[in-house]
Amino acid sequence: MAKPLIASSIAAPAFFGLNTQESGVTLQDGFALKADNSVIDKQGRLSARKGWETISESLDGTAGGNQDINLIGMTNFIDITGLATQINWSKTAFYKGTKDLTTITPVTTDTLADGNWQSATLNDHQYFYQRGYIPLIYTNEGGSEAFESYAAHTHASEGYPSANTVLAAYGRLWAADTTANKTTVYFTDVLDGHKFEGGTAGTLDISSVLTQGMDEIVALGAHNGFLIIFCKNNIIVYGDNDNFQGAINTTALTLVEVIEGVGCIARDSVQNTGGDILFLSNAGVRSLSRTIQEKSQPMRDVSKNVRDDVILALQLENLNNVKSVYAPSDSFYLLTLPATVQTFCFDTRTQLEDGSFRVTLWNSSPPKGYLTIGTKLFYAQVDGVATYSSNLDNGLPYQMQYASNYFDLGMTDVNKIVKRVSATTVGITGQTFALQVGYDYEPAVFSQTFILDASAKKSEFDVSEFNLASYAGGVLVNDIAAPAQGSGNILQIGFTAQINGNPVSLQRLTIYAKQGKVL
């Protein structure tokens, strides 16, 4: 008698995200061993990420989209009247605008050569800090634009630090990490970001609270009314003695906690998500709230399932080039490691049972910097300002890839003969989609390519939501299947999709196999 087909389905491929830490056959089928150029959408499906599109069209009034200005950073300045100005920079110059860029040259005695600026807004001024440079001030006060160094600004006091990290919080500027001093935080007078002397301005030396030798300040943060000082190997939390979280009384600064053995190694990895702060440590990406809760377990982090991949990439990285962004409209935290051309995308909608985030990997050329304004995510690119939009990378297609965990259909000692594979996709028609099967830990040996077809398909869930299909523009559910070949004890199923201007999501994968000989 012919043996019946054994079917195994993955109902929500990559619902739990990547897991490259535990790649055995015992891994839950909701994890993935590969999830490239993808996100996990609101329905819990693996979906193609958006692409990016350059929007800068002119520079100083000269038309031409390809400016080759090599942007590496950007910020959004909102003055006291509510007027917003986007300021972007390369290693050697500053520009304002998005579509039409205008060069703005600061009045400074420094020669601009590095572009590793961090900026902060306080009381109608935008401040730019970088170690070894006189800080810069951009303002529209008095109705005229000014961009100049502290030394050139008539209202600035002496005593300003040439710091590498700056934070505007609780009515003051806080700055730290100078060439000569790695353990002092400098703070300004209230609502006066260029007054480091007089009033209630002052300094905070953390060296006396460190218990395991010296450390270096890397970044600063503000959370729940506390000042967070991120060192390389420690996190120091300061507060005051009242319950008002809108300001800190610097005459009553109190040490709240020193979290030992965990710190931040990259300034621009620090992102405030509203309810938490995410940052990169030497053991992966961490949540500040979770670190405080579980400081006795320093190896637990939100990047637990890809920790070794992150740590390996960091060995090749210049930490000054590590960039990140939190995009609230997309509910993800992006961590870009440019030396290995990798961006880890952490889905912050929910945490897994072990406290980690679901994560996917973007392995196309990353931007040099990020900025979020409302629902928009901007990229700093070679040609100027770009937006996270459409499903093309500046007009070019890109590949989305998925590979399941290894599985044995519950029969550890039996060869399986794969007869058929199928997939349910949601996406606009015309995309190229290839189903793949691998055997016994080898790369895929079977592949069948489809063009997602509009024939005999239907809108998602067979109804239109609020009289509109779930995806706009004729997005359909596609059920595709193909006969397969090959056999093995351990199986893996996956796909490659060419993303060429339209979104694609994966709903289900199914593999049909016959029982072969006993091994």
Disulfide bonds with the S-S distance in Angstrom:
none
